[in-house]
Amino acid sequence: DPKGLYKKARAGEIPNFTGIGSSYEPPEAPELHLRSDQASPDALAQQVIALLEARGML
């Protein structure tokens, strides 16, 4: 946390901060589901790159 946002949120300086004052709500239909328990970091990175390339973002 290079910006110190979580520290500020825990101190009450940032209300409704995800994971501190507001719960994380996973997306109903994620565009990409990465299974870190089933693939290596390199394989997961390739999945992200493939999605970005397919969308013309890379």
C-alpha positions in Angstrom: 0.0 0.0 0.0 2.4 2.7 -1.2 -0.1 5.5 -0.8 -1.0 4.5 2.8 -4.7 4.3 2.0 -5.4 1.2 4.1 -3.7 2.8 7.1 -5.9 5.9 6.6 -9.0 3.8 6.2 -8.2 1.9 9.4 -7.8 5.2 11.2 -11.2 6.2 10.1 -10.0 8.9 7.7 -11.5 7.2 4.6 -15.0 6.0 5.1 -16.5 3.1 3.1 -13.1 1.9 1.9 -13.3 -1.6 0.3 -12.1 -4.3 2.6 -12.2 -2.0 5.7 -15.4 0.0 6.1 -17.2 -1.5 3.1 -17.3 -5.2 2.1 -16.0 -6.5 -1.2 -18.7 -7.6 -3.6 -17.5 -9.9 -6.3 -18.8 -9.3 -9.8 -21.9 -11.4 -10.9 -20.4 -12.2 -14.3 -16.6 -11.6 -14.3 -15.0 -11.1 -17.7 -12.0 -13.3 -16.6 -11.7 -15.7 -13.7 -8.1 -16.5 -12.8 -7.5 -19.6 -10.8 -4.2 -19.1 -9.0 -4.5 -22.6 -7.4 -4.6 -24.2 -10.8 -2.1 -22.2 -12.9 1.3 -20.6 -12.7 1.7 -16.8 -12.5 3.1 -16.9 -16.1 0.1 -18.8 -17.4 -2.3 -16.4 -15.6 -0.5 -13.4 -17.0 -0.9 -14.9 -20.5 -4.7 -15.3 -19.9 -4.8 -11.5 -19.1 -2.7 -10.6 -22.1 -4.9 -12.8 -24.4 -8.1 -11.1 -23.2 -6.6 -7.6 -23.6 -5.3 -8.5 -27.1 -8.7 -10.0 -28.1 -10.3 -6.7 -27.1 -7.8 -4.7 -29.0 -6.4 -3.1 -25.9 -2.8 -4.4 -26.6 
